[in-house]
Amino acid sequence: MLAAVGAVILAIAYLLNVTSTHTDAAFTPFSLLIAGAFFVALHLAGFGGVRSTSGRRRWRR
């Protein structure tokens, strides 16, 4: 899920950069690039993944 969020943010940053759109808002193509890379890094680190609940649980004593 976080990889999809990161991909969307990176796509928006790319479009802003390619079209040379200037925004007065707090986000720039570079800040969106950093945010997108952050979400992709979280995904690669294992956060935001889908947890399986259908498997058997092993109980330790």
Protein Blocks (a to p, Z undefined) as FASTA:
>chain_A
ZZmmmmmmmmmmmmmmmnopacfbfbdfklmmmmmmmmmmmmmnopaiacdfkbccdddZ
Z
